[in-house]
């Protein structure tokens, strides 16, 4: 999905994750979302938990939008025209609905609930995303992963994966990136990552063994969920510093709860995000925008989309101001 904000701000992101003792109970920070209205032919509002002032990255996860459930008969669904990306991977994960994906690599694929679409736009890629006529309710998350310096000019790539569900302790787990609960995704990543959907039965309690070198974020889609001793509401994200070797989740509601667990080793590089680009400085962003506006070969062309591509917004007059994660404690 494009970050279709009409006036996106530049954000300088870095991470300084504190290490917790492995024997200490997890210290959970609650990140509340902000509503972001997106522009484009079919406007929609998303709930964004990354990036924000309190925390800009969780591992290499640098962007998290949670949207829906939207009745497409009322909202018009999703129609994101061809747009560019640099320096990142996009991760599309649906809870309901169906999205048609086309990109300048020549990929033409669909993403459905329980299926992963991962697109790599290192040096440059463009793509479109449109909800299909079969969609009645559109609901899911759009996530971005920052590429490390040595891979930020990686060639275009597209991966589609359908993880098998794993059942444990009143829960159903689908691991779409990394490994968890005895299962692993075959999809390669450029930094150590974890991405998984977890559905908890009513009042179920689940303890997960996790990599103590990872920082983690638990995004609640539905239900009332307790992470360690902290209560999380829908659209909130609970952040856990590196250190603990287990995470405990409890569904405190009478209905099923659904969460997305993200994790990764702290991303030590500083990045700059603006619109759909990730670079290492203001000049990277300016160059990428010029290349897109000039229709250079850097981003290729998306075939089969019945419409024009998205123009880039106007750059801000000022350069970005640093935004960093809280200092180590």
VMD Tcl script that draws the C-alpha trace (Angstrom):
set ca {
  {0.00 0.00 0.00}
  {1.13 3.54 -0.64}
  {1.54 6.04 2.13}
  {-0.94 8.28 0.38}
  {-0.88 11.16 2.84}
  {-1.13 14.39 0.79}
  {1.52 16.09 2.97}
  {3.81 13.38 4.40}
  {6.44 14.52 6.88}
  {10.05 13.53 6.77}
  {11.09 11.36 9.70}
  {14.60 10.46 10.75}
  {14.45 7.12 12.54}
  {16.91 5.26 14.71}
  {16.77 2.74 17.49}
  {18.38 2.57 20.89}
  {16.67 -0.40 22.48}
  {17.36 -1.03 26.14}
  {18.26 -4.58 27.12}
  {16.14 -6.10 29.88}
  {17.54 -8.84 32.10}
  {16.33 -12.22 30.87}
  {14.91 -13.01 34.31}
  {13.03 -9.72 34.69}
  {9.33 -9.53 33.81}
  {8.84 -7.85 30.42}
  {8.50 -4.10 30.58}
  {5.70 -3.16 28.19}
  {5.26 0.28 26.63}
  {1.84 1.01 25.12}
  {1.89 2.80 21.76}
  {-1.48 4.31 20.87}
  {-2.40 4.76 17.21}
  {-3.17 7.95 15.38}
  {-5.78 8.19 12.66}
  {-4.26 9.05 9.29}
  {-6.58 9.98 6.40}
  {-5.14 8.78 3.11}
  {-5.79 10.50 -0.17}
  {-6.15 9.01 -3.63}
  {-9.14 7.96 -5.73}
  {-10.66 6.09 -2.80}
  {-9.74 7.75 0.47}
  {-9.56 5.63 3.61}
  {-8.44 6.22 7.17}
  {-5.86 3.98 8.80}
  {-4.66 3.64 12.39}
  {-0.88 4.11 12.45}
  {1.30 2.93 15.33}
  {4.69 3.12 13.59}
  {6.48 5.44 13.24}
  {5.70 7.85 16.07}
  {7.61 10.02 18.48}
  {7.61 7.42 21.24}
  {9.12 4.74 18.99}
  {10.14 4.75 15.35}
  {11.27 1.16 14.79}
  {10.75 -2.33 16.21}
  {13.62 -4.31 14.78}
  {13.58 -3.35 11.10}
  {9.79 -2.89 11.19}
  {9.42 0.83 10.47}
  {5.77 1.32 9.45}
  {2.52 -0.23 10.68}
  {-0.95 0.70 9.43}
  {-4.07 -1.09 10.68}
  {-7.22 -0.62 8.62}
  {-10.83 -1.80 8.60}
  {-13.09 -3.57 8.90}
  {-14.48 -1.43 6.09}
  {-17.71 -2.18 4.25}
  {-16.52 -1.62 0.69}
  {-20.07 -0.98 -0.50}
  {-19.97 2.16 1.64}
  {-16.30 3.12 1.41}
  {-15.44 2.05 -2.12}
  {-12.67 -0.28 -0.99}
  {-9.01 0.13 -1.89}
  {-7.71 1.53 -5.16}
  {-4.07 2.57 -4.87}
  {-2.64 3.57 -8.25}
  {0.95 2.70 -9.24}
  {3.41 4.31 -6.84}
  {7.11 3.86 -6.02}
  {9.18 2.45 -3.15}
  {12.86 2.52 -2.29}
  {14.94 1.04 0.53}
  {12.21 -1.16 2.00}
  {10.02 -4.24 1.82}
  {6.22 -4.06 1.97}
  {4.35 -6.75 3.89}
  {0.63 -7.15 3.18}
  {-1.48 -9.26 5.57}
  {-5.28 -9.44 5.43}
  {-7.91 -10.50 7.95}
  {-10.75 -10.26 5.42}
  {-11.17 -9.27 1.79}
  {-8.96 -9.74 -1.26}
  {-6.42 -7.40 -2.89}
  {-5.01 -7.61 -6.41}
  {-1.30 -6.74 -6.66}
  {0.63 -5.71 -9.78}
  {4.23 -4.49 -9.82}
  {7.00 -3.40 -12.18}
  {8.77 -6.74 -11.76}
  {5.83 -8.19 -13.70}
  {4.19 -9.84 -10.68}
  {0.42 -10.22 -10.74}
  {-0.91 -11.82 -7.58}
  {-3.73 -11.75 -5.05}
  {-3.48 -11.59 -1.30}
  {-6.18 -13.16 0.83}
  {-6.62 -13.71 4.56}
  {-3.83 -15.86 5.97}
  {-1.55 -15.20 2.99}
  {1.63 -13.12 2.82}
  {2.60 -10.78 0.01}
  {6.15 -9.47 0.47}
  {7.59 -7.06 -2.09}
  {11.18 -5.82 -2.08}
  {11.81 -2.33 -3.41}
  {15.49 -1.74 -2.76}
  {16.87 0.50 -5.52}
  {13.33 1.02 -6.85}
  {10.03 -0.68 -7.63}
  {6.46 0.45 -8.30}
  {3.16 -1.34 -7.72}
  {-0.61 -0.98 -7.48}
  {-3.11 -2.51 -5.05}
  {-6.85 -2.79 -5.67}
  {-9.50 -4.59 -3.65}
  {-11.39 -7.04 -5.87}
  {-15.13 -7.20 -6.61}
  {-15.26 -10.32 -4.42}
  {-14.42 -8.18 -1.39}
  {-17.26 -7.16 0.89}
  {-15.28 -6.26 4.04}
  {-11.68 -5.05 3.81}
  {-9.59 -5.50 6.94}
  {-5.87 -5.96 7.50}
  {-2.45 -4.50 8.20}
  {0.17 -2.94 5.96}
  {3.73 -3.16 7.25}
  {7.10 -1.95 6.02}
  {10.56 -3.32 6.74}
  {13.64 -1.09 6.39}
  {16.51 -2.59 4.42}
  {20.00 -2.40 5.97}
  {22.71 -0.36 4.29}
  {24.35 -3.30 2.53}
  {21.05 -4.34 0.95}
  {19.19 -1.06 0.47}
  {19.78 -1.19 -3.29}
  {18.57 -4.80 -3.50}
  {16.92 -5.81 -6.78}
  {13.16 -6.01 -7.17}
  {11.57 -9.10 -5.73}
  {8.15 -10.48 -4.84}
  {7.28 -13.40 -2.56}
  {3.90 -15.00 -1.85}
  {3.56 -17.46 1.03}
  {0.66 -19.24 2.75}
  {1.76 -20.32 6.24}
  {0.28 -23.42 7.80}
  {-1.56 -22.72 11.07}
  {-0.05 -24.07 14.29}
  {-2.30 -24.77 17.28}
  {-1.09 -24.44 20.88}
  {-2.63 -23.56 24.27}
  {-5.98 -22.29 22.99}
  {-4.38 -20.37 20.13}
  {-3.90 -20.60 16.37}
  {-0.64 -19.14 15.06}
  {0.39 -18.30 11.50}
  {4.06 -17.38 11.16}
  {4.57 -15.37 7.98}
  {8.17 -14.26 8.68}
  {10.83 -15.74 10.95}
  {10.15 -18.54 13.41}
  {7.86 -19.07 16.39}
  {6.11 -21.96 18.16}
  {8.18 -24.60 16.42}
  {7.47 -23.43 12.88}
  {9.39 -21.20 10.48}
  {8.60 -19.21 7.36}
  {10.67 -20.07 4.28}
  {10.59 -16.44 3.11}
  {14.10 -14.92 3.48}
  {14.66 -11.56 5.17}
  {17.63 -9.17 5.16}
  {17.68 -8.80 8.96}
  {16.41 -11.21 11.66}
  {12.63 -10.69 11.84}
  {9.45 -12.17 13.26}
  {5.93 -11.68 11.94}
  {2.97 -13.79 13.08}
  {-0.81 -13.65 13.43}
  {-2.15 -15.16 16.66}
  {-5.83 -15.90 17.31}
  {-6.67 -16.56 20.96}
  {-9.76 -18.40 22.10}
  {-11.93 -16.72 24.79}
  {-9.95 -16.38 28.05}
  {-7.04 -18.38 26.63}
  {-3.57 -17.84 28.09}
  {-0.51 -18.44 25.94}
  {3.21 -18.39 26.78}
  {5.55 -18.07 23.81}
  {9.29 -18.73 23.75}
  {10.91 -15.84 21.88}
  {14.41 -14.75 20.92}
  {15.76 -12.67 23.84}
  {17.86 -10.63 21.39}
  {14.69 -9.37 19.69}
  {12.56 -6.39 20.58}
  {8.85 -7.15 20.08}
  {5.62 -5.37 19.31}
  {2.15 -6.84 19.81}
  {-0.53 -5.12 17.71}
  {-4.08 -5.90 18.82}
  {-6.64 -6.23 16.05}
  {-9.62 -7.30 18.13}
  {-10.34 -8.30 21.71}
  {-8.95 -7.27 25.09}
  {-5.48 -8.74 25.44}
  {-3.05 -8.70 28.33}
  {0.65 -8.73 27.42}
  {2.57 -9.67 30.57}
  {0.75 -7.44 33.10}
  {-0.33 -4.69 30.68}
  {-3.81 -4.47 29.18}
  {-4.06 -3.61 25.48}
  {-7.11 -2.46 23.52}
  {-7.76 -2.85 19.79}
  {-5.33 -0.89 17.58}
  {-2.85 -0.44 20.45}
  {0.66 -1.84 20.17}
  {2.56 -3.16 23.17}
  {6.35 -2.79 22.87}
  {8.80 -5.06 24.74}
  {12.53 -4.32 24.94}
  {15.06 -7.08 24.19}
  {15.88 -9.45 27.06}
  {12.90 -11.66 27.99}
  {12.92 -15.20 26.60}
  {9.14 -15.61 26.90}
  {6.05 -13.52 26.29}
  {2.71 -14.23 27.97}
  {-0.56 -13.33 26.25}
  {-4.04 -13.59 27.75}
  {-7.38 -13.01 26.05}
  {-9.51 -11.27 28.66}
  {-12.67 -11.21 26.56}
  {-15.57 -13.62 25.96}
  {-14.86 -13.63 22.21}
  {-11.82 -14.63 20.21}
  {-8.97 -12.12 20.12}
  {-6.55 -11.54 17.25}
  {-3.10 -9.97 17.40}
  {-0.07 -9.54 15.17}
  {3.31 -10.16 16.80}
  {6.30 -8.35 15.29}
  {9.92 -8.69 16.31}
  {13.51 -8.28 15.26}
  {17.00 -7.42 16.37}
  {17.37 -3.69 17.07}
  {18.02 -1.82 13.83}
  {21.15 0.19 14.55}
  {21.13 2.34 11.41}
  {19.49 5.73 11.10}
  {17.02 6.08 8.24}
  {14.94 8.85 6.73}
  {11.36 8.13 5.65}
  {9.25 10.36 3.43}
  {6.19 9.34 1.43}
  {7.06 5.88 0.05}
  {10.83 6.24 0.17}
  {13.45 5.23 2.72}
  {16.94 6.68 2.42}
  {19.87 7.68 4.59}
  {19.59 11.41 4.07}
  {17.53 14.21 2.57}
  {19.40 13.95 -0.74}
  {18.35 10.30 -1.17}
  {14.71 11.32 -0.88}
  {15.04 14.24 -3.29}
  {16.73 12.03 -5.89}
  {14.12 9.28 -5.59}
  {11.28 11.77 -5.95}
  {12.87 13.32 -9.05}
  {13.38 9.88 -10.61}
  {9.72 9.01 -10.02}
  {8.40 12.33 -11.32}
  {10.59 11.98 -14.42}
  {9.38 8.41 -15.06}
  {12.93 7.06 -15.04}
  {13.70 3.38 -15.50}
  {14.56 3.18 -11.81}
  {10.98 2.25 -10.88}
  {9.84 0.49 -14.05}
  {6.20 0.42 -15.10}
  {3.11 -1.37 -13.79}
  {1.20 -3.11 -16.56}
  {-2.54 -3.76 -16.39}
  {-3.66 -0.98 -14.04}
  {-6.50 1.02 -15.68}
  {-5.42 4.50 -14.74}
  {-2.62 6.96 -14.14}
  {0.13 6.53 -11.59}
  {0.29 8.56 -8.36}
  {2.28 11.79 -8.52}
  {4.69 12.46 -5.67}
  {3.70 15.08 -3.11}
  {5.63 18.33 -2.87}
  {8.75 18.12 -0.72}
  {8.78 20.20 2.47}
  {10.86 23.35 2.43}
  {12.85 22.35 5.51}
  {15.00 19.30 6.02}
  {13.96 16.66 8.50}
  {14.53 16.94 12.25}
  {15.93 13.86 13.99}
  {13.44 11.59 15.71}
  {15.02 8.83 17.72}
  {13.77 6.10 19.99}
  {14.10 6.81 23.72}
  {17.65 6.50 25.10}
  {18.85 3.28 26.68}
  {17.77 2.77 30.27}
}
mol new
graphics top color blue
foreach p $ca { graphics top sphere $p radius 0.5 }
foreach p [lrange $ca 0 end-1] q [lrange $ca 1 end] { graphics top cylinder $p $q radius 0.2 }
display resetview
